[in-house]
Amino acid sequence: MKGPISQFIEKHYLHFNSAALVDAAKAYEQQLANGAKMLVSMAGAMSTAEIGKIFAEIIRQDKVQIISCTGANLEEDIMNLVAHSHYERVPNYRDLTPEDEWALLERGLNRVTDTCIPEHEAFRRLQKHIYKIWKDADDKGERYFPHEFMYKMLLSGVLEEYYEIDLKDSWMYAAAEKNLPIIVPGWEDSTMGNIFASYVIKGDLKASTMKSGIEYMTFLADWYTKNSGNGIGFFQIGGGIAGDFPICVVPMLYQDMEMHDVPFWSYFCQISDSTTSYGSYSGAVPNEKITWGKLDIKTPKFIIESDATIVAPLIFAYLLDL
């Protein structure tokens, strides 16, 4: 039985981008009903936008089986967990002068649109604890993926004293509890990635202690071949490397591994406000992906040209029957 949010969507979202939202949500639901699995890719600053308030429940209810996200989204959900009260919202961010921005920097506030992340309470609070976990693995000659180190930190309980939001609103904690597979392409381009690199430069850690992007791709290739019997859908929030990296596993398996029985992605939806363009990945319409061997002619394809912070929670609410 659908709840009031879902009923409102079905009644009023009848045309244009709103209709695409409903169609995509229903097709996502049908994928799961057919026994298919779903990958959710997440770019942008969705964790800072507190997507965990609803995405954590999507994880708990098994409506996503694997995630691809930027390193920023990986860490920023945990930062919000431990430093939420220190965040500052800047509603008039469009009016800020360079001098205003510099003043924020001097206060240790790093701005993401209208939200400032506190460096000391967020970045440095995590750094102290994650370094110990990195160092322990380094000393033992063990190697893990970026998200696995984050899981270790969350499940160890070392951050509990800092919790400032309800734990159920952390999607990373929900994922850690399930040991959900996560792909984090380009993790080096994140605050924790930069910090890890600094320890390598100083000689405190070995670069090899952190598993690489190539290893993420080989892991994904193995996971895809083992889980694609009933199809795997691709739900993309934003664009960039979080989307382009994992979607390429299919043409890689088909063309480079010559596994000609590998199925295409069985569903595709992208939420993006990128300008439609055939010169970029984020702005390319779904049909272009057919030419790259990512999607089949019959793959259900949806593009919702809107703000993901508005659209994604509505689709997740529909999937949760809210």
Beta strands, then each sheet from edge to edge (+ up, - down):
strand 1: 37-42
strand 2: 66-69
strand 3: 88-89
strand 4: 109-112
strand 5: 115-118
strand 6: 182-183
strand 7: 232-237
strand 8: 267-271
strand 9: 301-304
sheet 1: 6+ 2+ 1+ 7+ 8+ 9+
sheet 2: 3+ 5- 4+
end
